[in-house]
Amino acid sequence: MAGRLCGVAALILKDFLKAPYIHCYSHQLNLCVAKACAIPSIRDMMDHVRIVSDFLNNSPKRLEDPSTKIVELCPKSSFQKTINVCRTRWIERIDGLEAFIELFPAIIASLTCIKEDETWNYKSRGDASAYVTICCSFKFIITLIIVRKLLGYTRPLTKTLQKVDQDFSKARDDVEILKNTLLFIRSSIEISHSEWYKEAVTIAATNYTLPSKPRTCGQQTQRDNHQVDDISEYYRVTCSIPFLDHILTQLDSLFSLENLTLLDSFVIIPSNLISDKKWRKKVKEFPHTYNNDLPEPSYLYAELDMWEVYWKNHSETAPKTISDSLQKCDGNTFPNISTILRILYTVPVTTCTCERSLSALKRIKTSLRNSMTDDRLNGISMLHIHRDVEIDLNIVVDEFATAFPRRMEFKNILNSDE
């Protein structure tokens, strides 16, 4: 649907040649994580977490026992139940893994009770027995810890990219911070993996699970078969390094947008032009595409000189985002630069805002109220979305009385004289 070759984006580009196709940054980050999680051992762990969570949450009877165990075994936990590891909302996946680890003792205790309680039917006892075996395996525990630790670095960026006021320059900076952080972890993976391994051993010890690894054989095509004797080293080679390398590779491939002229123009932000000596050359490519949109394109060179001199003399207060730059740009002094900033400000970072409106509409226009008119639906939607806006009820009543005076005539229906 949104493909740039044969989707909606292609149809828009036919009529609006100046509109660049920008992939949703939040979706790109999700794609990075999704492709990295395609590693067989990690994919199996994620599937097992989802299946166990669904098994405990989808039945009120099965959900009652974990709630009791959580109070007994995990009184300090901030989670009251396991979170469904959603396939599309990756922030829920990260929180779901965190909840699964915090509630791990209660989950194992609940599954064990179901397995040993003869009042449960055969299928429930059989499923619980299989899930206990899977969750208590050291391979599952160490993979769970590694994935949760590495995905934890993507969580702040996932939340940041969903902000309403996020601009493109800030988003690119946040992505670079994530990439540099992961590169630093990759350079010292032995230290990081050692800490993750110790945490996995501690969790495994609570269930009397000893650290172990699959046996090494002469020929193996169905799983990892590295010639490594040390258990910690084995999981570092088969899980930590591949997963981290996959994330870095996907970040480099999906967030490489340097070839777009429009995005190069972000160097016009004062904090960028101070540090980039080639900023003027990049910005001068902008008028070739958007020359008709500039009010005085022939004087752009003069504005760029004044813009550079001004912010180099005020480098301490130089803005770092498009929104701040636009607020501090005098449209009378810098009309062309003000127009450039407004165009750059329209470059979308994510489609989350549009999806929020659809989510709000789904909660309001249910099947039971499907006959709602457009005016009423629009009004209720605005109230629901902008719930932070304070409304004076007295003003609402006065406007209603002015618009519909007959409806304000209250009569006593019990009095026959009226």
C-alpha positions in Angstrom: 0.0 0.0 0.0 2.8 2.5 0.9 5.4 1.2 -1.5 7.2 3.9 -3.4 7.1 2.0 -6.7 3.5 0.8 -7.0 1.7 2.0 -3.9 0.1 5.2 -2.7 3.4 6.9 -2.5 3.9 6.3 -6.3 0.5 7.8 -7.1 1.3 10.9 -5.0 4.7 11.4 -6.6 3.1 11.5 -10.0 1.1 14.6 -9.2 3.5 16.2 -6.6 7.1 15.8 -7.8 8.5 17.9 -5.0 7.1 15.7 -2.3 9.9 13.3 -1.2 9.1 9.8 -0.1 10.2 9.4 3.5 9.8 6.0 5.2 8.3 6.1 8.7 11.3 6.1 11.1 9.3 4.2 13.7 8.4 1.5 11.2 12.1 1.3 10.0 13.2 0.7 13.6 10.6 -2.0 13.9 11.9 -3.6 10.7 15.4 -3.6 12.0 14.4 -5.4 15.2 12.1 -7.8 13.3 14.8 -8.9 10.8 17.3 -9.2 13.7 14.8 -11.4 15.6 14.6 -13.7 12.6 17.6 -15.6 14.0 16.2 -19.2 14.7 17.1 -19.3 18.4 15.7 -15.8 19.1 12.6 -16.4 17.0 11.9 -19.6 18.9 12.3 -17.8 22.3 10.0 -15.0 21.2 7.4 -17.5 20.1 7.6 -19.4 23.3 7.2 -16.2 25.4 4.1 -15.3 23.4 2.6 -18.7 23.7 3.1 -18.9 27.4 1.7 -15.4 27.9 -1.4 -16.3 25.8 -1.8 -19.6 27.7 -1.9 -17.8 31.1 -3.8 -14.7 30.0 -6.5 -16.1 27.8 -8.3 -18.0 30.5 -9.8 -16.4 33.6 -9.2 -19.6 35.5 -5.6 -19.9 34.5 -5.1 -16.1 35.2 -6.3 -16.4 38.8 -3.4 -18.6 39.9 -0.5 -16.4 38.5 -2.1 -13.4 40.2 -1.8 -15.1 43.5 1.8 -16.3 42.8 2.8 -12.8 41.7 1.8 -11.4 45.1 3.6 -14.2 46.9 6.8 -14.5 44.9 7.1 -11.1 43.2 5.7 -8.5 45.6 7.9 -5.7 44.3 7.1 -6.3 40.6 5.5 -3.4 38.7 3.6 -5.9 36.5 0.4 -7.6 37.6 0.4 -10.1 34.7 2.4 -11.1 31.7 2.1 -8.8 28.7 1.2 -10.1 25.3 4.3 -10.0 23.1 2.6 -8.2 20.2 3.9 -8.8 16.7 3.4 -5.3 15.4 3.9 -3.0 18.4 7.6 -3.5 19.3 7.4 -1.3 22.4 5.0 -4.0 23.7 7.4 -6.7 22.8 10.2 -5.0 24.9 7.8 -4.5 27.8 6.6 -8.0 27.4 10.1 -9.5 27.8 10.7 -7.3 30.8 7.5 -8.5 32.4 8.3 -12.1 31.7 11.7 -11.9 33.4 10.3 -10.0 36.4 7.5 -12.5 36.8 9.6 -15.6 35.9 9.3 -17.3 39.4 5.5 -16.8 39.5 5.2 -18.1 35.9 7.1 -21.2 36.6 5.2 -21.8 39.9 1.8 -21.3 38.1 2.7 -23.7 35.3 3.9 -26.3 37.8 0.7 -26.1 39.7 -1.4 -26.6 36.6 0.8 -29.5 35.5 0.5 -31.3 38.9 -3.2 -30.4 39.6 -5.4 -33.3 38.4 -8.5 -31.0 38.4 -7.2 -29.5 35.1 -8.1 -31.2 31.9 -5.5 -33.3 30.0 -4.7 -30.7 27.4 -4.0 -27.9 30.0 -1.8 -30.2 32.0 0.1 -31.4 29.0 0.6 -27.8 27.7 1.8 -26.6 31.1 4.2 -29.5 31.4 5.7 -28.6 28.0 6.0 -24.9 28.8 7.7 -25.6 32.1 10.3 -27.7 30.3 10.9 -25.0 27.7 11.1 -22.1 30.2 13.4 -23.9 32.5 16.0 -24.7 29.8 19.1 -22.7 30.0 19.1 -21.9 26.3 15.7 -20.2 26.7 16.8 -18.2 29.8 20.1 -17.0 28.3 18.5 -16.0 25.0 15.7 -14.2 26.9 18.2 -12.2 28.9 20.3 -11.3 25.8 17.4 -10.2 23.7 15.8 -8.1 26.5 19.2 -6.4 27.2 19.8 -5.4 23.6 16.3 -4.5 22.8 16.3 -2.3 25.9 18.7 0.1 24.0 16.1 0.5 21.3 13.2 1.3 23.7 14.0 5.0 24.2 14.3 5.6 20.5 11.0 3.7 19.9 9.2 6.0 22.3 11.0 9.1 21.0 10.0 8.5 17.4 6.3 8.4 18.4 6.4 12.0 19.8 4.1 14.5 18.1 6.7 17.3 18.0 9.6 15.1 16.8 11.4 16.7 13.8 13.6 14.9 11.3 17.0 16.3 12.4 16.4 15.2 16.0 15.3 11.8 14.8 18.5 11.3 12.8 20.6 12.3 15.8 18.8 9.8 18.0 19.4 7.1 15.5 23.1 7.9 15.4 23.2 7.8 19.2 21.7 4.3 19.1 24.1 3.1 16.4 27.2 4.5 18.3 26.0 3.0 21.5 25.5 -0.5 19.9 28.9 -0.2 18.2 30.5 0.5 21.6 28.8 -2.5 23.1 30.0 -4.6 20.1 33.6 -3.5 20.7 33.4 -4.7 24.3 31.0 -7.6 23.8 33.0 -9.9 26.1 32.4 -7.6 29.1 28.7 -7.1 28.3 28.0 -10.7 27.6 29.7 -11.8 30.8 27.2 -9.7 32.8 24.3 -11.1 30.8 25.5 -14.6 31.4 25.8 -14.1 35.1 22.2 -12.8 35.3 21.0 -15.8 33.3 22.9 -18.2 35.7 21.3 -16.5 38.7 17.7 -16.8 37.2 18.4 -20.4 36.2 19.6 -21.3 39.7 16.2 -20.4 41.2 14.7 -23.2 39.2 17.6 -25.6 39.8 18.7 -25.3 36.1 22.4 -25.8 35.4 24.2 -23.9 32.6 24.4 -26.1 29.6 24.8 -26.0 25.8 23.8 -28.3 23.0 26.4 -30.9 22.2 28.9 -30.4 19.4 28.8 -32.9 16.6 30.7 -33.6 13.5 28.1 -32.4 11.1 25.0 -30.3 11.8 22.7 -28.3 9.5 19.6 -27.7 11.7 21.2 -25.6 14.5 24.3 -23.7 15.6 27.3 -26.1 15.9 30.3 -24.0 16.9 33.4 -25.8 18.1 33.4 -24.1 21.5 33.7 -25.8 24.8 33.0 -23.0 27.2 29.2 -22.4 27.8 29.4 -18.6 28.1 31.6 -18.4 25.0 29.1 -20.6 23.1 26.2 -18.3 23.7 28.3 -15.3 23.0 29.2 -16.7 19.5 25.7 -18.1 18.7 23.4 -15.4 20.2 24.9 -12.2 21.4 27.2 -11.4 18.5 24.8 -12.4 15.7 21.9 -10.6 17.2 23.9 -7.4 17.8 25.4 -7.6 14.3 22.0 -8.0 12.7 20.6 -4.9 14.4 23.6 -2.8 13.4 23.4 -4.1 9.8 19.7 -3.3 9.5 20.2 0.2 11.1 22.9 1.0 8.5 20.8 -0.3 5.6 17.4 1.2 6.5 18.5 4.5 7.8 20.9 5.5 5.0 19.1 8.6 3.6 22.2 10.7 2.7 21.4 10.6 -1.0 18.3 12.8 -0.6 19.0 16.5 -1.4 16.1 17.6 0.9 17.7 15.8 3.9 21.1 17.3 3.2 19.5 20.7 3.7 19.1 20.0 7.4 22.6 21.5 7.8 20.9 24.9 7.7 20.1 24.3 11.4 22.5 26.6 13.3 24.1 23.9 15.4 24.8 21.9 12.2 26.2 24.7 10.1 28.7 25.7 12.8 30.2 22.2 12.8 29.9 21.4 9.0 32.3 23.3 6.7 30.4 22.1 3.6 27.0 23.2 4.8 26.7 26.0 2.2 27.2 23.6 -0.7 24.5 21.3 0.6 22.0 24.1 1.1 22.6 25.6 -2.3 21.2 22.4 -3.9 17.9 23.1 -2.3 16.8 25.9 -4.7 17.2 23.7 -7.7 14.1 21.7 -6.6 12.2 24.3 -4.6 13.1 27.5 -6.4 9.5 28.5 -7.1 8.6 28.2 -3.4 11.2 30.7 -2.3 10.0 34.3 -2.1 13.4 35.9 -3.2 15.7 33.1 -4.5 18.2 35.5 -6.1 19.1 36.9 -2.6 19.5 33.5 -0.9 23.3 33.8 -1.0 23.1 37.0 1.1 20.8 35.5 3.6 23.1 32.4 4.0 26.1 34.7 4.7 24.2 36.7 7.3 22.7 33.5 8.8 26.2 32.0 9.2 27.8 35.1 10.7 24.9 35.6 13.1 25.0 32.1 14.6 28.7 31.9 14.7 28.6 35.0 16.9 25.8 33.4 19.0 27.0 29.8 19.0 26.1 29.4 22.7 22.4 29.7 22.0 22.4 28.0 18.6 19.2 25.9 18.2 19.5 22.2 17.4 16.1 21.4 15.9 14.0 22.7 13.1 11.2 23.9 15.4 13.6 25.9 17.5 15.3 27.3 14.4 12.0 28.4 13.0 11.0 30.2 16.2 14.3 32.1 16.2 14.3 32.9 12.5 13.0 36.4 11.6 10.9 36.1 8.5 11.5 39.7 7.5 15.3 39.5 7.7 15.6 35.9 6.4 12.5 35.3 4.2 14.2 32.5 2.1 15.7 30.7 5.1 12.3 31.0 6.9 10.6 29.3 3.9 13.3 26.6 3.8 12.8 25.8 7.5 9.1 25.6 7.0 9.5 23.1 4.2 11.9 21.0 6.2 9.5 21.2 9.1 6.9 19.3 7.0 9.2 16.4 6.5 7.5 13.6 8.5 9.4 11.4 10.9 6.7 8.9 11.6 3.1 8.0 10.8 2.2 7.5 14.4 0.1 10.7 14.5 -2.1 9.4 11.7 -2.4 6.0 13.3 -3.4 7.6 16.6 -6.4 9.2 14.9 -7.5 5.8 13.6 -7.1 4.3 17.0 -9.1 7.0 18.6 -11.8 6.6 15.9 -12.0 2.8 16.6 -12.7 3.5 20.3 -15.4 6.0 19.5 -17.3 4.7 16.4 -18.0 1.2 17.6 -20.5 -1.2 15.9 -23.2 -0.2 18.4 -22.9 3.5 17.4 -22.3 3.1 13.7 -25.2 5.5 12.8 -23.4 8.5 14.3 -23.5 11.6 12.0 -20.3 13.2 10.8 -20.7 16.4 12.8 -21.2 14.6 16.0 -18.4 12.1 15.3 -15.9 14.9 14.5 -16.9 16.7 17.7 -16.5 13.7 19.9 -13.3 12.7 18.2 -11.8 16.1 18.8 -12.8 15.9 22.5 -11.3 12.5 22.8 -8.0 13.3 21.0 -7.4 16.7 22.6 -8.5 15.7 26.1 -5.8 17.9 27.6 -7.6 21.1 26.5 -9.6 22.6 29.4 -13.3 23.3 28.6 -15.4 25.8 30.4 -18.8 24.2 30.8 -20.5 27.5 31.5 -19.4 28.8 28.0 -20.7 25.5 26.5 -24.1 26.0 28.1 -24.3 29.6 27.0 -23.5 28.8 23.4 -26.0 25.9 23.4 -28.7 28.2 24.8 -28.0 30.8 22.2 -28.0 28.3 19.3 -31.1 26.4 20.6 -33.2 28.6 22.7 -36.3 26.4 22.5 -34.5 23.5 24.0 -33.7 25.5 27.1 -37.4 25.9 27.9 -37.8 23.4 30.7 -41.4 22.4 31.6 -42.8 20.5 34.5 -44.5 17.5 32.9 -46.2 16.6 36.2 -48.1 19.9 36.3 -51.3 19.7 34.2 -51.7 23.5 34.2 -48.7 24.1 31.9 
